[in-house]
């Protein structure tokens, strides 16, 4: 069984990771902190991706596949200047939002995934709204979309509540555009 979070981190490695993550933006809302991900947050991600909750993320995933996805989303901070954030309420991780770009994407993507405990409180809307504002006002991204499977009605409702409009399909997913040249 792959247990990447249980491999010891050397003091120097931990220090380097700490200083690197400290440079990432922290978004704060009335009730939430949207902060850099860390090793311990992988357990929360795996609880989503490796369960039925991960069906719209290509899952349920094997733990090793979930680790590869999580590491890739964390790495995009270095490669693109944006990536996954951990959403916390009262310092407890309840989900994730991300600005990401994957091979085949036509635009930067806003993604969101939450634990069962994180649903039904408006946290996804609040955290996603903060990420949208960061993408537009700080990163100055020319457009932002969410790629959502047609059966993911909760995600569709959230995207629409955030102001996105359905603008076609890509690889079997609906494209919900928040802003951009294709309107």
Buried (B, 14 or more C-beta within 10 A) or exposed (E): EEEBBEEEEEEEEEEEBEEEBEEBBEBEBEEBBBBBBBBEBBEBBBBBBBBEBBBBBEBBBBBEBBBBBBEBBBEBBEEEEBBBBBBBBEEEBBBBBBBBBEEEBBBBBBBBBBBEBBBEBEBBBBBBBBBBEBBBEEBEBEBBBBBBBEEBEBBBEBBEEBEBEBBEEBEEBBBBBBBBEEE
